[in-house]
Amino acid sequence: QELGGLQRQAIQSKVPVMIVFEGADGAGKGYLMNRLLLALDPRGFKVYSAHSPSEEYLYRPYLWRFWTRTPERNRMRIFDRSWYRQLLDDRVEERISKKKLPQIVKEIKDFERTLSDDGVIIIKIYFTISQEKQASRFEKFATNPHTSWRVSKKDWKRHKHYDRYEAVTKEMIELTSAPQAPWTTIDSTN
């Protein structure tokens, strides 16, 4: 009820809101997003699920596909993954060098600062999970015919590089947390 009330206040005040859900695979992002959405008026938000960029997006600047999905005044945009997912994957798989990282971080911070300066409220949430709990959730999902689709080969591949993802995630959070767009981390092991 409180979330629904806050959404109505944002609509009445014509305040755009962006909520970014990021986190380790199996950490419960989808579950918590569903809980959040139940409290909201569906006419006031859109959800964008950011998967790997299409060929069209590869010909454009890094953040272009997200610029095109920023919220209108009095609307909310919820990102299931975001510009951070590609950054994490590219860092872990070493497609971004340490030399190029500062430029990408600057682009992201400039993107968020520009939106914030224009009145957009940016809420960034990162869900953590222990490696053991992640493995047990993957096994549970994979063995159930109703949820087996939720665990892909990519998920297991990322799980193998859990320590590397954890290190890169900590670095990303430190580099991209800013007063106008701070990160909130939530331990979702339990």
Buried (B, 14 or more C-beta within 10 A) or exposed (E): EEEEEBBBEBBEEEBBBBBBBBBBBBBBBEEBBEEBEEEBEEEBBEBBEBEEBEEEBEEEEBBEBBEEBBBEEBBBBBBBBBBBBBBBBBBBEEEBEEEEBEEBBEBBBEBBBEBBEEEBBBBBBBBBBBBEBBBEBBEEBBEEEEEEEBBEEEBEEBBEBBEBBBEBBEBBBEBBBBEBBEBEBBEBBE
